[in-house]
Amino acid sequence: MVPIECYFVLSALLFFIGVFGFVTRRNLIAMLISVELILNAVDINFAAFNRLLYPGTMEGMFMTLFSIGVSAAESAVAIAIIINVYRNFHSDSVDSLTELKH
């Protein structure tokens, strides 16, 4: 059986990779992928804390499933927004969105 600390290390690693990717990337799709990495880290934490604190119940797993559903809806809306931005500005760079301010 895998020790619970390995799940926490994996979750922290995914979280920091996602934050780093979100801060350093200028591409909207890459930023969306980074946000998804952060949400996946949260899902791993839900499952790991459920196993650690309440091993006989499934509340953490249900929260993980709910979070995955929210992530899927968020991705669909974000991709629709990115497609509309690309159609209007012919670029998927964050720098092209400065024109929206005027």
Secondary structure, DSSP 8 states (H G I E B T S, - for coil): ---HHHHHHHHHHHHHHHHHHHHH--BHHHHHHHHHHHHHHHHHHHHHHHHHH-TT--HHHHHHHHHHHHHHHHHHHHHHHHHHHHHHHS--BGGGGGGGG-
